[in-house]
Amino acid sequence: KLKGCSQLSVGLVTHVTPTACFSGLQDPLLLVVTCSPNVCAVQKLIGTNRKYFTNCKQWYQRKICGKSTVISYECCPGYEKVPGEKGCPAALPLSNIYETLGVVGSATTQLYSDRSNLRPEIEGPGSFTIFAPSNEAWASLPAETLDSLVSNVNIELLNALRYHMVNKRVLTDDLKHGTTLNSMYQDLPIQIHHYPNGIVTVNCARLLKADHHATNGVVHVIDKVISTTTNSIQQVIETEESLETLRAAVAASDLNSLLESEGQYTLLAPTNEAFEKIPRETLNRILGDPEALRDLLNHHILKSAMCAEAIIAGLTMETLEGTTLDVGCSGEELTLNGKAIIANKDVLATNGVVHFVNELLIPDSAKTLFELAQESEVSKSTDFFRQAGLSSHLTGSEQVTLLAPVNDVFKDGLPVVDSNMKNLLLNHIVRDQLSSKYLYHGQKLQTLGDKELRVFVYRNNLCIENACIAAHDKRGRFGTLFILDKMLTPPSGSVMDVLKADHRFSTLVAAIQSAGLTENLNRPGTFTVFAPTNEAFRAMPQGELNKLMGNAKELANILKFHVADEILVSGAVGALVRLKSMQGDKLEVSMKNNVIHINKEPVAESDIMATNGVIYAVNSVLQPQASRPQERGDEPADPALEIFKQASAVMLCVCPTQLALLLAAPVYSRLLARMKENSGGF
């Protein structure tokens, strides 16, 4: 079907190659119709007359601001249908701009051009561009504005129309994003934005119909009557009564020069009402802190100008503060982070556009730790710290990092706060403001409780002692929030100290002492110990247990099989992790149904932390594999020997003479020697 396409016109983009818009096409009708001559596809909002010439990507979504759309097809500018013929094959004769205005649905602009004596100019020779407001655009003007224009047609109306004109032919391909055109009214600038979604705006008015050629120029139909803009964003702030508090905040943060400078910004301007909604204590704190105030205001400034008409779906935009905001729409309303809080939109300035918002957008960088935690999934932790009398560390200017367990940890209620619990909570506050992306394996963190916490970096997790980080950091004004998957248990002694202090391991302690391994487990190190409980030893046959305890060498061998020389906390265990034991054989640690298993045996308790390692309680004594080392499935096979083994099986089918010749070859001789050396024959 595409072979017959001599021209494709898609929205505002003409002569598009088929692959640009039709790869992955979901609507066969679209392909057929747009391949007809001079047919343009537009996205139409169901139940309205609103049309959007968006790009192909938007067609597949079939929604504008959450409202359903259909793809409709109409003749491209300058063409019309012929009965019995496909598409729009008939080219219309060109006429001057005045006549073209009547053809494209801008009869009101045509009428006002006649009344204001602009008609002779746009009927005569020249090369002009006119951004013609639609009939609906004129009708939507406030009555007093329209009255002031039509009551003084020779000055006010004429000047308004000439501001919609450019003294040269400008097609949509020439309408580049962020550029300006000099109008025919005192050369005052017209701002052009051509967005990635295909929408083009002129002073934030959307192009409805584009590129209607005339003998003396081109006509673009727009959805608003545009007006001259002479104020910068700063001047808009200074002249709006509803922005009085913002005006004072901008002056205090020295942002005046930025908002007066050249550029293309979007200011999400908080109204006085927005500031009044913030608790007085919070507002005073931010207004009195120059750095927090600057972050707050920069969080309301987008790096590019975004007109409301260009937002037809959700998108993420970067602020001057370096953060992002989700800008979207729902029906007729614009949304910020999913909330319809924009009260007044598209107040145009010489260096961008202003939207008034009735809620203050406070970035994390301007918040206290307490505020960060209260708004996240660790709000119960903040209640816990408050009950313990530690709120001052979360609300002041002390630079700390809060290690806060998620709310699920406290689903059965908060523990009773006593002196021990308060000390434990103090060990959840680390001195200094940290960032998790800069933590490294083996790093030591000092807590307000004078404990030293270790950092463990694994392939699938980042952990601090027994707890692992469950979400991205939240970095506040003075503190950072780390969200943990459980309560921390800081180490309280060496492995031997911990085992001796726990009555469940008395038999193990005696065995370690008997085997002469006490010193090993007392020294500094990074051990993971799978510690058999007294129950595990009782489960052994008495004769086997007596024999084991009476043989120090064998006992040491068995005990070393329970110890790995690296720390593995439970949060790092995925489907399977292999550790090399001090005995030499591998230990297989796995997670099944949220239970840690060691060599397929379930672990009774995980993450008993020690200063030189971590302990897992197990209710069975683990046994090393009795098979020969070369047969252990956890070691990689020698590829050459494997090939030789397979080849040997094949050779059994070869005649004896050929077999003898093969085995005499040097390569086979060497492989045979290696096979015998490693496995004693085959």
N, C-alpha and C positions, 0 to 999 in steps of 0.2 A: 504493500500500500504506500510505503514511503517513497518508492521510486517515482511515483507520479507527482510528488510535491515539488512545485517550482518555487514556492515561497511559503515560509512558516512565519506566523505572527503570533507571539505569545505575550500577552499583557503589553508592557511598554517596550519589549525587546523584540525587534524584528529580525528576520533572516536567521533564525536560530537553527543550528544543525540538529538533526533528530535526536542524537544521543544526549544533548544538553538537557532536554526536558522529558524524554520518553523512556529512559532506562528505568525499569521497575514500574512502568505505568500500570495503574490499577483500573483505569477507565477506558475501555476500547473505543467508546463513542468519542471521547476526547481526541483520540488519535485520528479517527476518521474525519471529524469535523474540522480540526485545525489543519488538516492536510488539504482541505478545500481552499480554493483561491481566496485570499484576502479576508480570512475569517480570524477575528481576535477572540481569545478566551478570557472571560472575566469571572471573578468569584463574587457571587451575589448573596447578600444576607437575606435569608428567608423571612418573608413578611415585611420587607422594607424595599426601598428603591436604592439602597446603598450598594455600590459596586466597588470592588477592589481589584486593581491590576497588580496582583502580587506575583512573586516568583513561583516556579513549579513546586518547590518544596511545600509551600503553603497549601497547594491544591490537595495534597494527599491528606492533610489534617482535616479539611472540610469544616473548619470552624474559624470564626472571627470573634475574639474575646469570649470564647465559650459558647457562642451562638452558632447554630448550624447554618451552613451555606450550601449553595449549589453552584456548579460551574455552568455558566451560560455562554452563549456564543453570539457575537454580533459582527456586523461588517466593520472592518478596519476603517480608520479615518479616510474619507475620500472615495469610498466605494459603496456600491449598493447592489441589492439582489436583482436577478433577472428571472422571471417566471420560467420554470422548467430547467434551470441551470443550477449546478452546484455552487455553493459558496456565494461570494459577492464579486462576480466577474466584471461588473460595469464600473468603469472609473468615472467619477463625477467631474464635470468641468470645474476648474478652479475659478473662484471669484475673490473679490477683495475681502479684507478682514471684516468690514462692516456686514457684508452679506453672509459671511461664514459664521458670524456670531448667531444669526438666526437659525442656521442649519444645525449647530452643535448643541442647542438647548440652552443658550444664554441670551434669550430674547430681551430680558430686563437690562442686561449690559448694553445690548444694541439700542434699546429705547433711550437709556441714559446717555449714550454716546451722541444720539441725535439731539437730545435736549441741551446738552452741555456744549454743543458745537464742536465736538470731537470728530463727528462723522466725516467732514471733508478730509481731515488728515488721514483717517484709516481707510478711506475710499481711494485716496490718491496714491501717487508713486512713493516708493520707499521700501524699507525692509524693517519690519517691526515684529515684536513678540508681545502678545497681550495675554496675561493671566486673567481670564474672564471669570468672575464669580457666576456660579449657576443661579438660576431663577430662585431656587430654594435658599441660597446663601443671602441674597438681597432680602428675601422675605423674613429671614430669621434675625435681621438687625434690630436692635432696640428701636422703638418708635421715635424716640427723641433724636437718635443718631441719624436715622433715615430722613426725618423732617429737616434737620439742619443741613443735610446734603441737598435735598431736592428744592429747598427754599432759596438756595443760592447756587444755582446750577452753573453759572459762568465762572465761579471761583472755586467754591468748596467741592462741588461734584466733579468739575473738570480736573482739579488737582488730584482728587481721589482716584479718578480713572487713569490719569497719566502716571500715578504711582504704580499702577498695575501693568505698565508698559515698559519695554526695553527697546532701545533704538537699534536693534539688529535682530536677525532671525536666530533663535535659540531652540534647538530640538532637545528632546529628553536625553539623548546621548551626551549633550553638552552640559547638562545639569549635574555637576559634580558635587559630591557631598562636602559640606563645609565651605562652599564658595559663596560669593556675593555677586549680584548683578546691579549695575547702576540703573536706577529707574529714570523715566523721563520727567519726573517731578523733582527738580533741583538736584538731580544725580544722587538722591538718597538711596542707600543700599537696600536690596531685597535679598534675604537670606535663603539659600538653597540647601536642602538636605536630601540626599539620595541614599536610602537605607538598604542594608543587605537583603531585606525581605521584598525589595522591589518598589516599595512606597517612596514617592517623591513629595516633599513638602516645600511650599513657598511661604516664608514667614509663618510656618506651622499650619498653613492651609494645604489640604491634600489635593494632588492632581487627580481629577476624576476622568477626564478625557484629554488625551495628549496628542500633540503632533498633527493637528488639523491644519493642513497647508492652505495658504491663500496666495493670491498673486503678489501680494505685497508683504508677506510675512507668514506667521504661524500663530494659531490660537491654541491655548491650553485652558481647559475648564477646571476651576478649583472650587472647593466646597465652602469657602469663606470669603468675605470681603476683607482684604488685608489693609492695615493702616501703617503709617510711618512709625518708625522706631528710632528714638534718639537717646533713650536712657540706657545706661549700663545696668548690670545687675545690682551694683552698689546703689545706684540712684533709685532703682525700683524699691530697694529696702528703705531708703531714706524718705521716700514719699508715701509709703503705705502705712496708715495708722495701725493696721492689724499686725504689723511686724516691729512694733516698738521694742519689745524685749530682744528680738533677734538683732536689731540695730545696735543695741548696747553691747550685746555679746560679741558681735563682729568687731566693734571698736576696741573692746577689751582684748581681743585675740590678734589684733593687727592684721586682719584679713581684708581690710578695706582696699588696699592696693591690688590684691589679686582679683577682687570682684569688680574693679574698675578697669583692669588690664584687658588687652585684646585676647581673644580666645573663643572657644565654644564650650561653655559649661552648662550643666543643668543644676540649678539650685532648688532643692526640696526645702522650701522656706517654712520653718515652724512658725505658726501664728502665736500670738499672745496666749490664746486658749491652750495651745499645745504645751507651752511652758507651765501654765497653771495646773495642768494635770499631774505634774511631777511632784512628789513629796518635797516639801520646802527644804528639809534637811539635805536631801540628795541634790536639789537644784543649787542650793547655796554652796555645797561642797564643790560642785563642778564649776560654777561661776567663779569661785575663789581659787581655782587651780588652773593656771594658764595652759598647762600641757593637756589636761583633761578637756578643757574648753575647746582648745584647738582641734583635738581629735573629734570631739562631738560635732563641731561645725564642718570639718572636712568630711565627716561621714554623711553629711547632707549634700555634698557637692559631687556630682557625677563628672567624669572626665570628658564627656562629650555631650553635645546638645541633643536632647531626646524630646521631640514633639509628641504630644498625646496621640495624634492621628497615626503615628508610625508604629504604635504598640498594638498589635493585633493578636499577640500570644505572649506567653511568659518568656522572659529573657533575664540573664544575669548581667549586671552592669557594675563596673568597678568605680569606687569612690576615690577622692583625693587622699583619703586616709589609708588607702590600700586594701580596704575591705570590699565586700560585694553586697549588692542589694538585689533581691528578686523583684523585678518590675514587670507587672502584668496588667490584665484588664478583665473585668467581668461585666458583660453587657456594656453599658455606657460609662462605667466607673473604672478609673485606674486604680491599681492596687500596688502596695509596697509590702513585700514579704507576706503576701496573701491577704492583706487587710486594705479595705477601701477607705483610706485616710486622706486622700487628696481632695481638698475642698475647692480649689480654684486652679485651673490648668492653663498652660500656654500663655503666660504673660511674657511676651517677647521682649528681649533686651538686645542691645547691640553686640553683646558678647555671649549670648546664649539664651536660655529660656528659664523661666521661674514657674514652679508649681507650688502652690500653698498647701501645706500639710497640717492637719489638726492633731497630730500626735508627734511627740519628740522621739527620734530614733537614736537611742543611746548605744554607742558601740561598746564592745567588751573592754576596749582599752581605756574607757572612762569610768568603769565600774569597780566597786570594791569586790573583794573575794566573796563577801557575804551576798552581794547582789548577783554575782555570777552563779553562785551555788543555788540560790533560791529560785532561779529561773531555769534550772537544769534538772537532770535526773538524780541529783544528789541533795535535794532539798531536805530530806530527813537527816542527812549528816550535819547540815547547818543547825538544825534543832538540837542535835546531840551536842555539838560544840557549844552552843549557847547555854544549854543546861549545865554544862561542865564549867561555865564561867570563862570561856575562852573567846568570846565574841570580839574582844579588843584586837586580837590578832587577825581577825577577818575584816575589820572595818577601818583600821588605821592605816598609816603610811609605812608600816613595817614591810620590808621586802621579804616575802616568804612564798613557799609553794605548798598548797594544801593538797594532801593525798586523801581524797574523799571517796568512800565506798558508795556504790550505787544504791538507790532506794530499796531494791530487792533484797539486799543484805539484811534489812530491818523489817521485812514483811511480817515478822512475828512480834514486832514492837521494839522499842529502843531499850538497850540494857540499862540497868541501874547504874547511876554515876556515883562511884566512890573514888577514893584516892588512887587506887590502882587503875581504874578506868580513865581517870583524868590524866594520869601519866601516859597511858596508852594513846590517848587522843593527842597529847603533846608530841608524841612520836609520829603522828600523822601530819605534822607541820614541819617542813624542811626549811632551814635557814637559806635565804637567797631566793630570788625569782628565777626559776629554771624554765627551759623549753625541752620537751621530751625528745625532739629531733636531734638535740645535741648531746643526749646522754650516751654513755658508752659502757661496754661490758666491763664489770669490775670496779666501776666508779663508786666512791663512797660518799654518801649524803649525810650531813649532820642535822639532827632534829632539834627542836626546842626542848625535847626531853633528854637531851645529851646522849642519845643513842646514835649509832652509826649504821646506816642502811646501805645495803649493796644493790647495785643495778645489774640485772642480767638481760643480755640482748640475745634473743633467739631468732631463728628463721621466721617463726610465725607469731612472735609476741615480744613485748617489752615489759619486763617485770621489775618490781622493787620488792626484794625479799619474796614472800609467798604470794603477793598480790600483783596482778598484771593490769596494765592500762587498758581500759575498756572503750575509750572514746578519745577524740581529738582534744588537745589542750584548749583551755579558755584562758587567755592572757588578759588580766585586768590592769588597772592603773599601777598598782604596786605588787600585786600577787598573781600567781598562776594557779589554775585549778587543774589537777590531774584527777581524772575519774577512774577509780579502781573497781575491780570486780569482786573484791572481798576486803575484810578488815586485815590490816597488817599484823603480823606477829613478829616483832623484832627478836633477834637471837639473844639468848641469855646464858651462853656458855658454850664450851666445845662439845663435840659429838659425845665424848665420854661423859662430860658433865650432865648433858641432857639425858643420856641413857641411865646413868646412876640415879638421877632424880625421879625417874619414872619406874614405879614398882612393876610395871608390865614387862620390863626388860632385865630383871634380876638374873635370870639364867644366862641371857646373852652377855651380860657384863662379866659374869664368872667365866664364861667360855672365852671371851676376849682376853681376860687376864691370864687364863690358863694357856692360851695360844701365844702369849707374848706380844699382843697387838695394841696394848693400851697406849703406848707412847705414840704409835702411828696415828691414832684417832684423837690424840690430844694436841698434836702439833698443828700449826697453821696449814691450811689446805683448802681444797674445794671438793669435798666428798659428797656423794649421794649414797646413803646407807639404807638398804632394805633390811630393816631390823626385825628378825623373828621374835615374836612375843613368847612369853612363858608357855602360852597355849600351844604355840607351834612346836616347841621342844617336847611337850607332853604328848603331842600327837604322833611322835616317832615311836616305833617299836622299842621297848626298853633295852633289849639286847643291842640294837643298832645304836641307840643313844649312848649306852655305856661304852661301847667300842669306840665311838667317835670322841667322847670326852677323854678316853684314856690314850688317845693317839694325838699328841700335840701338833705333829706335822700335818696330819689329815684334817684336824680341826681348823688349823690356820688356813689350809687350802679352801675348806668349805666357807669359812668366814670371809675370806678375801673375795670369794665369788659373790658375796652380798654387798660389796663396796665398789663404786665406780669413782674414778679420780676426776670428776667434774660435777658441777652442781646442776641438777635438773629439777625445776619446780613443776608442779602439776599443770600450771598454765601453759607450759611449753610442750606438753604431750599432745600430739595429734593422733592420727591413726596408728602410727608405730614410730618409736624412736629406739635406736640401738646404742647401747653404752658398752664400752669395754671394761670388764671387771678387773680388779687388781689381781685376780687369779689368772686372767688371760682370756677366758671365754667371754662371749657376748651376752649381754642382758637385753631382753626385749621388753620395752615399756610401751604399753598401749592404753587407749581410752575406749571403753565400751559402756554404753548406757550411763555416761557420766561417772563411771568408776574406773580408777586407775588399776591396771593389771601389770604384774611383773612376771614374765615368763608364763602368761596365761593364768596366774594366780591373782585373785583380787586383793587389793591393798586395803587394810583396815582403817588406816588414817594416813593422810598425806600432809606434806609440808610442815613437819616439825622442825623449825629452823634452829640451827646452831651457828656459832661464829665461824666455824670452819666447814660448814656443809648443811645438808638437809637430810632429814630422816623420814622414811616411810615405814609404818608399822605393818608387818605381814604376819598372818597366822599360819604360815607353813615355812619349813626350812627348805630353801632352794637347793637343787642339786645340779652340779655341772654336768654337761653332756659327757656320756661315757664313750662316745664314738671317737674315732681317730680324727686329728685335726683336719686332714685333707677331705674328710667327708662332711664336715660341718657346712650346713647349708647357708650360713651367714657370711662365708668367705667367698670371694669371687673365684670362679674356676679358671685354671690356666687355659686360655683359648687354644693354644697349640696342642695341649694334652687332650682336650675335649675332641678336637678334630681328629687326633690320632686314634682315640678310642673308637670314634665312629668309623674311621677308615678301617680299623682292625676288623670290625664286624663285617664290613663289606669284603675284606680280603679272604674271609673264610670260604667265600664262594669262588675264589680265583684258584686256578690250577696251581699245584705245588711249585712248578718251575717259575711261573710268573711271580708267585709270592716270594720266593727266595731272592729273585732279582730286585724286587721292590724293597725288601728289608735290608738288602746290601747297600742301597743308595745312602750316601752320607747324611742327607736330611732325616731319613727315617732312622738311621742309626743313632743320631743325636736325640731325637724324640724318644726313642726306645730307652735310651740311657736315663733321660729325665723322668720317664714314667716309672722305671724301676726304682730310681733313687727316691721318688716321692711316695710311691704307693706299694713298693715291694713286689712289683710284678703286675700283670694284668691277664 
